[in-house]
């Protein structure tokens, strides 16, 4: 009888995962950050993305830390508090996130020259933008 209950619990816990896998295959992981740029600072922010952020992401791609990244501009606004720019970074899988902070610091130091310059850059960006949200998403491919 104990064996039956163990099997029943196992099946009940595993069933949702098996059911989900019937409909899709897991793809890469995406870190999606939605950003609201303060009025009159869009050009400043895009220049900052072009001169520093792009270099960091390109180096991260070169080192195999990320697969790709994308920057989106939102063309419609639902409210004044809506986001303006979306930055999406693609990772191979959840395992690619292991140790990512330490690897990211090495890239940061290589591109920006260390922690202090990166902190100064971060403070300048905080004056012209606000992060609305940052989400971790699992891409799936429907079967």
QUIBEL-V313364 format. One record per residue. N is the residue number from 1. SS is DSSP state (2 for helix, 1 for strand, 0 for the rest). PSI is psi as a letter, one per 20 degrees, with the letter a starting at -180 (999 if undefined). Layout:
BEGIN
{{N:SS:PSI} {N:SS:PSI}}
END
This chain:
BEGIN
{{1:0:g} {2:2:h} {3:2:h} {4:2:g} {5:2:g} {6:2:g} {7:2:g} {8:2:g} {9:2:g} {10:2:g} {11:2:g} {12:2:h} {13:2:h} {14:2:h} {15:2:g} {16:2:h} {17:2:g} {18:2:h} {19:2:g} {20:2:g} {21:2:i} {22:2:h} {23:2:h} {24:1:r} {25:1:p} {26:1:p} {27:1:b} {28:1:r} {29:1:p} {30:1:p} {31:1:o} {32:1:p} {33:1:p} {34:1:p} {35:1:p} {36:1:p} {37:1:p} {38:0:q} {39:0:q} {40:0:j} {41:0:j} {42:2:g} {43:2:g} {44:2:g} {45:2:g} {46:2:h} {47:2:g} {48:2:g} {49:2:g} {50:2:g} {51:2:h} {52:2:g} {53:2:g} {54:2:g} {55:2:g} {56:2:g} {57:2:h} {58:2:g} {59:2:h} {60:2:h} {61:2:g} {62:2:h} {63:0:i} {64:0:j} {65:0:h} {66:0:q} {67:0:g} {68:1:r} {69:1:q} {70:1:q} {71:1:p} {72:1:q} {73:1:p} {74:0:p} {75:0:i} {76:0:q} {77:0:p} {78:0:h} {79:0:r} {80:0:i} {81:0:j} {82:0:r} {83:0:q} {84:0:h} {85:1:p} {86:1:p} {87:1:p} {88:1:p} {89:1:p} {90:1:p} {91:1:q} {92:0:g} {93:0:a} {94:2:h} {95:2:h} {96:2:i} {97:2:i} {98:0:p} {99:0:j} {100:2:h} {101:2:g} {102:2:g} {103:2:g} {104:2:h} {105:2:h} {106:2:g} {107:2:g} {108:2:g} {109:2:h} {110:2:g} {111:2:g} {112:2:i} {113:0:j} {114:0:a} {115:2:g} {116:2:g} {117:2:h} {118:2:h} {119:2:g} {120:2:g} {121:2:g} {122:2:g} {123:2:h} {124:2:g} {125:2:h} {126:2:h} {127:2:h} {128:2:i} {129:1:r} {130:1:p} {131:1:o} {132:1:g} {133:1:q} {134:1:p} {135:1:q} {136:1:p} {137:1:q} {138:1:o} {139:1:q} {140:1:q} {141:1:o} {142:1:q} {143:0:999}}
END
